[in-house]
Amino acid sequence: MKNYTCLHSHSHYSLLDGLSKPDQIVARCKKIGAKSCSLTDHGTIAGTVKFYNTMTKAGIKPILGCELYISSQDSTIKDASNKKLSHLVILAKNKKGWQNLIKIVSESNKPENYYYKPRLDLKKLGSLLDGNMIGFAGHLGSTLSNIIQNDESKAIEHIDFMKEIFGKDNFFLEAQLMDKEYNPDQIIVTDKIRSLAQLTKTKVICTPDAHYAEKEDSADQRILLCTNLKTTIAEVNKKIIEEESFGMDCFFRSDNYHIPDYEEMRTNHTDEEIDNTNLIDSMIEHYNINNKPLLPNFECPKGFDQDTYLRQLCREGWKRLIDSNVAKDKHTLYADRIKYELEVLQGAGLSSYFLILQDVLKFVRSNGWLPGPGRGSAAGCFTSYLVGITSIDPIPYDLLFDRFYNAGRNTADHISMPDIDIDVPINKREEIIQYIKNKYGHDKVSQMITFNTMKGRGALKDVFRAYGNISFEEMNKITKFIPDEAKIADELQEMKEETGEASIIRWALENNSKDLAQWCFIQEDGTLGGPLAKRFEQAIRLEGTKTNQSKHAAGVAISSMPLGDICPMVYDSKTGQPIAGMEMADLESLGIIKFDVLGVAVLDKIMAIQDLLEKEQSNACAV
């Protein structure tokens, strides 16, 4: 089978626009025999780590890039005349290119450039490029395509400029014809692209504009688009019949926005265009973006390194908490436990992690604020108890250290990080985060993004709304039998371990079968039956799809290096501040350490009660 590399594709991180999850892209690549594939989401690289790791594990080369938003004027101009944006696809050639990609996306998110979308102008982009990026343009919506359609005389000048900023061998012209039957503008622009290629001696590549993996996935993507556009399939079809143009109408007119194979591309493009596309693949190295934990250096007192200082704090904690509070005949049990824990933790190089946490809790207590006693598996760590991170002795309760941390999870290439959540009063949380920033550097500490996803009840409602033939009352009647994720978290985990997937809707069909049977039920062969089976199936496929980005409620990212050198820093519209532009697990893959600093209202209330009691006692003494 001849190879073709898809260089222009989107995942569900192109929110409510792209559909594919990384495992779906991998499955498609394996099916068509593709040895590599790109990820070029709109204005973001938040999905690159999951994409990279999933692709690499499958033995397929990941090509990391982004479809940038480009403003026609200087990106610092924020008014209606500069609101309309065009697109430009860029790809990282190597590890330096990956670092350059991070820098470029971070720059597009700076407050001076961000305006509805993260964006740059071409002059500013040119000042950021370092010769390790590949760029291509020509698809409908790109700057070059807009120039061709509006003022073709400027096209050669534009191409010369792009070759100048990228390097003459790093810029290509892009031909797209996958949807020429429904969008004849593709033919017109591609013909001009081919002519310009000869005039400017620039190579032409051929790309799709893949927003989903398989052709049949188009129906699911349309649900996302209906949610995005706040419309229904019926309303869209009416506009198409009346030949009315509207946003994203191309996706409703055809199902050609999938990842194509070689034969599909060969029907529209020349061998030279396919060879040039594969040439880009050969120009891109398979580099590693993952890092071991980049723990900040905790400054220890003179005469101590991090390992010896953690041991010293454990000795002090032993004298304070164990020596005279625990029966002497149990001291050996306690001593064996701390020796074992320190051997495991320090063997993994985690002393700094515990020193940083105990210092934060020390700061909290020194201000008279009330921290939580510890939560989850962290309560099973005796080390945390001795140094003041938790206030629970795990040994009397048979709490297991190995449930909290197990060195068996570590490999030569990856050190697994512990997960200790810090509970603090809500109204002191920002001061605590500020303390961490002041101590370790404002450029090395920030909060982080998270994504909301389509889940159970919400996914089913989005599907129902898109088709528009179920009343609001019946919709609520059906979905009341779909439970919240938090209520069945353990059962979903078991389902994932058994089947590899965790669907809230599928769980409901298995466990609330009588309540849902009139609409949908599981048949003997495992498939779904009933009058709404197709709708339920579609909602199950959509579960887990990213829908919108926000700031994580608790997560704090910290590193020994400036965060902007390791991950994109994105714009938080609520605070106007940059935050780490990837999710928790992805930041950890890059070597960034994650702490959860959770604001807990009950701690504020307890502190308020303490203040009232102290005032009452003071007044009583005064009398």
Sequence and secondary structure as in RCSB ss.txt:
>XXXX:A:sequence
MKNYTCLHSHSHYSLLDGLSKPDQIVARCKKIGAKSCSLTDHGTIAGTVKFYNTMTKAGIKPILGCELYISSQDS
TIKDASNKKLSHLVILAKNKKGWQNLIKIVSESNKPENYYYKPRLDLKKLGSLLDGNMIGFAGHLGSTLSNIIQN
DESKAIEHIDFMKEIFGKDNFFLEAQLMDKEYNPDQIIVTDKIRSLAQLTKTKVICTPDAHYAEKEDSADQRILL
CTNLKTTIAEVNKKIIEEESFGMDCFFRSDNYHIPDYEEMRTNHTDEEIDNTNLIDSMIEHYNINNKPLLPNFEC
PKGFDQDTYLRQLCREGWKRLIDSNVAKDKHTLYADRIKYELEVLQGAGLSSYFLILQDVLKFVRSNGWLPGPGR
GSAAGCFTSYLVGITSIDPIPYDLLFDRFYNAGRNTADHISMPDIDIDVPINKREEIIQYIKNKYGHDKVSQMIT
FNTMKGRGALKDVFRAYGNISFEEMNKITKFIPDEAKIADELQEMKEETGEASIIRWALENNSKDLAQWCFIQED
GTLGGPLAKRFEQAIRLEGTKTNQSKHAAGVAISSMPLGDICPMVYDSKTGQPIAGMEMADLESLGIIKFDVLGV
AVLDKIMAIQDLLEKEQSNACAV
>XXXX:A:secstr
     B SB  TTSTTT    HHHHHHHHHHHT SEEEE  BS  TTHHHHHHHHHHTT EEEEEEEEEEESS T
T  SGGG  EEEEEEEE SHHHHHHHHHHHHHHTSTTT SSS  B HHHHHHH  S EEEEE STTBHHHHHHHH
 GGGHHHHHHHHHHHH TTSEEEEE  TTTTT THHHHHHHHHHHHHHHHT  EEE   BSSSSGGGHHHHHHHH
HHHHT  HHHHHHHHHTT   TTTHHHH S  S   HHHHHTTS HHHHHHHHHHHHHS                
 TT  HHHHHHHHHHHHHHHHTTTTS GGGHHHHHHHHHHHHHHHHHTT HHHHHHHHHHHHHHHHTT       
GGGGG HHHHHHTS    STTTT  HHHH  GGG  SS       EEEE GGGHHHHHHHHHHHH TTTEEEEEE
EEE  HHHHHHHHHHHH  S HHHHHHHHTTS  GGGGHHHHHHHHHHHS   HHHHHHHHSHHHHTTT EE TT
S EESTTHHHHHHHHHHTT EEEEEEEEEEEEE SS GGGTS EEEETTTTEEEE S HHHHHHTT EEEEEEE 
HHHHHHHHHHHHHHHHHHHHHH 
